[in-house]
Amino acid sequence: MAMFGKYGRWAFTSLGAASAVVVVAKCASRLDDSNNESSGNRVHIRPPDYAPTTKWDTNWDRSDPRFLKHKVWSDESKKSTNDDSNIKFPTARRNIFLIRHGQYNQKGDDDDCHTLTKIGEEQALLLGKKMAASGIKFTSILSSGMTRAIQTSELMLKEMKNEYPGLILEKKDPLLNEGPPCIPEPPYRNKELWDPDFNEFYAEGARIEAAFRRYFHRADLDQKDDSFEIIVCHANVIRYFTMRAMQFPPEAWLRISLDHTSITRISLLPNGDVILRGLGDSGHLPPDKTTA
């Protein structure tokens, strides 16, 4: 604070009060512009020699209209192939809530054996109460095809039915099933507990990547309102989705820990920007019901 006060006084002494106010106002204006989430015209405050370690790929979902001109030209714009001003852009935002299933019985090799435990059922009901009290207008819910995810979805919906009478479990997609998405870096610390071979990473990783491409993309042109979509699935899948959506190294997925029935929220903006709004939120669970 002393240093800030020192330089604050220096600025006003050197520039004068009026000039300093103008400088501050200009900086505030630029910051406001750069924080406009839906704007495609970003204002960046960067030094001239700044170079990002990794540049953001605006067309990460292969849905940027500027790269799909043959699909999105309006009739009056067909005469031009270089002018972006007549291209149709999405206007809605997709908000995806990735929810891990509740605690489950791990004995047995068949998925039918992996039902929720008593604590897992309680976790799912507490999750449903949190979602019902959120005030968010959820538009859809789907789950993986595995028993524990389906049961979590159904118990959650049981607590949400009064607030969301029309909300149903629309789909049980096996693409969202649990599996090893890619070889982690660093390797898992205990290979006696978990050590998939390369072939399993290769096959399961391709499936989980296919699930990411199916569910992670900006809104379609015909989507008019923001959507709030719930996907109930698994820790490995959620961790990998988060890495991919944020354009972080996918191999880092195992560095994240997620509690049962935790909520990870990601917003996909019309201009292709992605915002991680919450990672692994399990605040709806009391300490004696929190498990990982």
Secondary structure, DSSP 8 states (H G I E B T S, - for coil): -HHHHHHHHHHHHHH-HHHHHHHHHHHHHHHHHHT-TT-SS------TT---SS---TTTTS--GGG-HHHHB-GGGTT-SS-GGGB------EEEEEEE---B---SSSGGG--B-HHHHHHHHHHHHHHHTS-----EEEEESSHHHHHHHHHHHHHHTTT-TT--EEEEEGGGS----S--SS--S-TTT----HHHHHHHHHHHHHHHHHH-S---TT--S-EEEEEEE-HHHHHHHHHHHTT--GGGGGG----TT-EEEEEE-TTS-EEEEEEEE-TTS-GGG---
